[in-house]
Amino acid sequence: MQRPIRIKLLYFAGVRDRLGSAGEELDLPADVERVADLARYLVVAKPALEGVLSSVRFAVGEEFVEPERRLAPGDVVALIPPVSGG
């Protein structure tokens, strides 16, 4: 039996505002193995993110990653929405 993967999530800008939190630790279900799986899981687990994650970039260990990137125990995953400057 595969143990759940525990990761740390960091929320920035609009994602942080929608969730009212800067981040959390999360035990992922066994079927969440990649960043793309995580995005699908988060929309269900956190309905406030619906319609937002399509424009969010994911970073693992301070590097932007592709949706196919596998998650590992202890990963720090940042959700970074587009920001506008002025």
N, C-alpha and C positions, 0 to 999 in steps of 0.2 A: 504494500500500500504506500502510495506516494504521500509524503507529508506536505502540508500547505507551504507555499513560499511566503515569507514575511518580507514586505518591502516598506520603504518609507516614501510617502507621497508629499511633494511640496507644491503648493498652489500659489500662483502668482496672478496679479492684476484682477481682471474680470472673473476668473475662476475662483480666486480667493473671496471676492465680494459675493458671488453667488452662493458659495458654500459657508461663508462666515467663519472660515478657518484658514490658517496659513499652511496646514498640512496635518498628516496623521500617519500612523503605522497601520498596515493592513495585512491580514492573512488572506492570501488569494486562494480561491477554489482551485482544485487540481486541473480543471480545464482552461485556466488562464495561464498560458505559457509564454505568450509573446505580447509585445506592446499593443498590437491590434486587438488581441483578446482583452487586454486591460481596458482599452477604450470602450469596447462593447459592454464589458462588465460594469464600468463606471456609470454609463448611461442608465442602466437598470438600477444599480445600487444607489445612485444619486440623481434622481429625476431632474434636479435643478440644472444639470449639465446637458440636458437634451437640447440639441440644436447648436451647441457651443463647441463640442469636441471636434467637429469637422475642420475647424480653423485653428485648433490648438496644436502646438508643436510639443513633442515629448522629448525630454532629455534624460539620459541615464548617466550618472557620474559626470555631470557638467558637459556632456557632449550630446548634440542633437542626434537622434537615432531614427531609423526607418521602422515602419510598423512590424516588420518581420523579426526584429531584434528579440531574442529570447531573454526572459527575465530570470534572474538568479536571486537566491536568498541574500538579503542585505542590500539589494540595489536601492539607490535613492533616485526616484523618478520625479522629475519636475514637469508640471503642466504649464506651458507658457503660451498664453494667447497673444495674438498680434496686438501691438500697442501703437498708438499714434503719438507723435511728439509735436512739439511746437516751440 
